[in-house]
Amino acid sequence: MEAETLAHLIADVIEAPDDERVARRVADEVKKMCERFPVYG
């Protein structure tokens, strides 16, 4: 499920590389994903 979500986020940015709203939305979603799956170390 997360891989599919990540693929869609990447596609959103590729389809609208100059759209700041898309970039902010994607960044927010990625931050949420990172909070759910922290890197251990």
C-alpha angles and dihedrals in degrees: 000000000000092000090055091048091049091049090053091049091051090048091050091057093044091051094049108024094161098045108107092192091058091047092051093046092049092046090052092050092048091050090052090050091049090052090053093047109033121187110248122215 
